[in-house]
Amino acid sequence: MTQAHTERETLSVAVNIPEHADRKTTALFERTRKILLEREGARCFICNVTAEQSGHPLEAHHHPIERSLAEMIDWDRFKQDAQSGYWGPHIQAFDWDSFTDWTQFVDDMTVNGLLLCKAHHIGKDEGIHTMPFPLYIAQKYAKEGYQFSDVEVIHHAT
């Protein structure tokens, strides 16, 4: 049996991010973020905390398509998977017939949004932007009280 141990990963990724405009908060993002908050019960996808419990406003993470990567996406390929249900019912139900510009999808947090607390969005050794996805998603399902990393003990708010 393998004993419990700390795994240290040094992740170095070199990819070509396409040229893109500086990020701006759009009216579509703001409007649909409010709907996402209501739909998800204003709780973090990973740990279930509210803004009050975390001490920070909850953040809407662009998921599955990052805004900075949107202009490199083959939208016909993505649309095919989306319409088949691969990405779930919210993305499948998006108005793909009226889709003409990537911002319609990417900035719509009801279909391309994941509600996260600050720690599970950008936190070191716990945020989606800072660790490999298999480790990241394990936090959602880890046992209560598990010492996940030097900075996090798993707690699932109720």
C-alpha positions as CSV (number, residue, x, y, z in Angstrom):
1,M,0.0,0.0,0.0
2,T,1.3,3.5,-0.9
3,Q,1.5,5.6,2.2
4,A,0.0,9.1,2.3
5,H,2.6,11.6,1.0
6,T,2.9,15.1,-0.3
7,E,3.2,15.4,-4.1
8,R,5.1,18.4,-5.3
9,E,4.5,19.4,-8.9
10,T,6.4,21.9,-10.8
11,L,4.2,22.8,-13.7
12,S,5.6,24.7,-16.6
13,V,3.4,25.3,-19.5
14,A,4.3,27.0,-22.7
15,V,1.4,27.6,-25.0
16,N,0.7,30.4,-27.5
17,I,-2.2,32.6,-26.2
18,P,-3.7,34.4,-29.2
19,E,-3.6,38.2,-29.4
20,H,-6.8,39.5,-27.7
21,A,-8.2,42.7,-26.5
22,D,-7.7,43.7,-22.9
23,R,-10.4,42.1,-20.7
24,K,-13.4,44.2,-20.1
25,T,-16.5,43.5,-18.1
26,T,-19.5,43.5,-20.5
27,A,-23.1,44.1,-19.8
28,L,-23.8,40.5,-20.8
29,F,-21.3,39.2,-18.2
30,E,-22.7,41.4,-15.4
31,R,-26.3,40.5,-16.2
32,T,-25.7,36.7,-16.5
33,R,-23.4,36.6,-13.5
34,K,-26.3,37.7,-11.3
35,I,-28.4,34.9,-12.8
36,L,-25.6,32.4,-12.2
37,L,-25.4,33.5,-8.5
38,E,-29.1,33.0,-8.1
39,R,-29.2,29.7,-10.0
40,E,-26.2,28.3,-8.0
41,G,-27.5,29.5,-4.7
42,A,-24.6,32.0,-4.4
43,R,-22.2,29.2,-3.4
44,C,-18.8,28.2,-4.6
45,F,-18.8,25.2,-6.9
46,I,-15.9,23.5,-5.1
47,C,-16.5,24.2,-1.3
48,N,-20.1,25.5,-1.2
49,V,-19.2,28.7,0.7
50,T,-21.1,31.9,0.3
51,A,-19.4,35.3,-0.2
52,E,-20.1,36.1,3.5
53,Q,-18.5,32.8,4.6
54,S,-15.4,33.3,2.4
55,G,-15.0,37.0,3.2
56,H,-14.8,37.9,-0.6
57,P,-17.4,38.3,-3.3
58,L,-17.9,35.1,-5.3
59,E,-16.2,35.2,-8.7
60,A,-17.5,33.9,-12.1
61,H,-14.8,32.0,-13.9
62,H,-15.1,31.6,-17.6
63,H,-15.6,27.8,-18.1
64,P,-15.2,25.8,-20.2
65,I,-13.9,28.5,-22.6
66,E,-11.5,31.0,-21.2
67,R,-12.1,34.5,-22.6
68,S,-8.4,35.0,-23.5
69,L,-8.6,31.8,-25.6
70,A,-11.9,32.4,-27.3
71,E,-10.4,33.7,-30.6
72,M,-8.5,30.5,-31.2
73,I,-11.5,28.3,-30.7
74,D,-13.0,26.5,-33.7
75,W,-16.6,27.4,-32.8
76,D,-18.2,25.0,-35.3
77,R,-16.4,22.1,-33.5
78,F,-17.4,23.4,-30.1
79,K,-21.0,24.0,-31.1
80,Q,-21.2,20.4,-32.4
81,D,-20.2,19.0,-28.9
82,A,-22.3,21.6,-27.1
83,Q,-25.5,20.7,-29.1
84,S,-24.9,17.0,-28.5
85,G,-25.0,17.6,-24.7
86,Y,-21.3,16.9,-24.1
87,W,-20.9,20.0,-22.1
88,G,-24.2,19.6,-20.2
89,P,-27.7,20.9,-20.4
90,H,-27.1,24.6,-19.8
91,I,-24.6,24.8,-22.8
92,Q,-26.8,22.5,-24.9
93,A,-29.8,24.9,-24.3
94,F,-27.8,28.0,-25.4
95,D,-29.4,29.7,-28.5
96,W,-26.9,28.2,-31.0
97,D,-29.2,29.2,-33.9
98,S,-28.6,32.9,-33.1
99,F,-24.9,32.5,-32.4
100,T,-22.8,34.9,-34.5
101,D,-20.0,36.1,-32.3
102,W,-18.0,34.3,-29.6
103,T,-18.7,37.0,-27.0
104,Q,-22.4,35.9,-27.0
105,F,-21.3,32.6,-25.5
106,V,-18.1,33.4,-23.6
107,D,-19.5,36.3,-21.6
108,D,-22.8,34.5,-20.9
109,M,-22.1,33.2,-17.4
110,T,-25.3,31.1,-17.4
111,V,-23.6,28.8,-20.0
112,N,-19.9,29.6,-19.7
113,G,-19.6,30.4,-16.0
114,L,-18.4,28.5,-12.9
115,L,-19.1,30.3,-9.6
116,L,-16.1,30.1,-7.3
117,C,-14.8,31.6,-4.1
118,K,-11.6,33.6,-4.5
119,A,-9.4,30.8,-3.0
120,H,-10.8,28.2,-5.5
121,H,-10.5,30.7,-8.4
122,I,-7.0,32.1,-8.0
123,G,-5.6,30.7,-4.7
124,K,-2.1,29.1,-4.7
125,D,-2.4,25.3,-4.4
126,E,-6.2,25.4,-4.5
127,G,-7.4,27.7,-7.4
128,I,-8.4,26.6,-10.9
129,H,-5.9,28.9,-12.4
130,T,-3.0,27.5,-10.4
131,M,-3.2,23.7,-10.5
132,P,-3.9,20.7,-12.8
133,F,-7.6,20.0,-13.2
134,P,-7.5,16.4,-11.7
135,L,-6.1,17.8,-8.4
136,Y,-8.4,20.8,-8.6
137,I,-11.7,18.9,-8.9
138,A,-10.6,16.4,-6.2
139,Q,-11.2,19.3,-3.7
140,K,-14.9,19.2,-4.5
141,Y,-15.2,15.6,-3.5
142,A,-12.5,15.2,-0.8
143,K,-13.5,14.0,2.6
144,E,-14.4,16.7,5.2
145,G,-11.3,17.7,7.2
146,Y,-8.8,16.2,4.8
147,Q,-5.4,18.1,4.8
148,F,-5.4,18.8,1.0
149,S,-2.3,21.1,0.9
150,D,-0.2,23.3,3.1
151,V,-2.9,26.0,2.7
152,E,-6.1,24.0,2.7
153,V,-8.0,21.7,4.9
154,I,-11.1,20.5,3.1
155,H,-14.3,22.0,4.4
156,H,-17.7,21.8,2.6
157,A,-20.0,24.5,3.8
158,T,-23.6,23.6,4.4
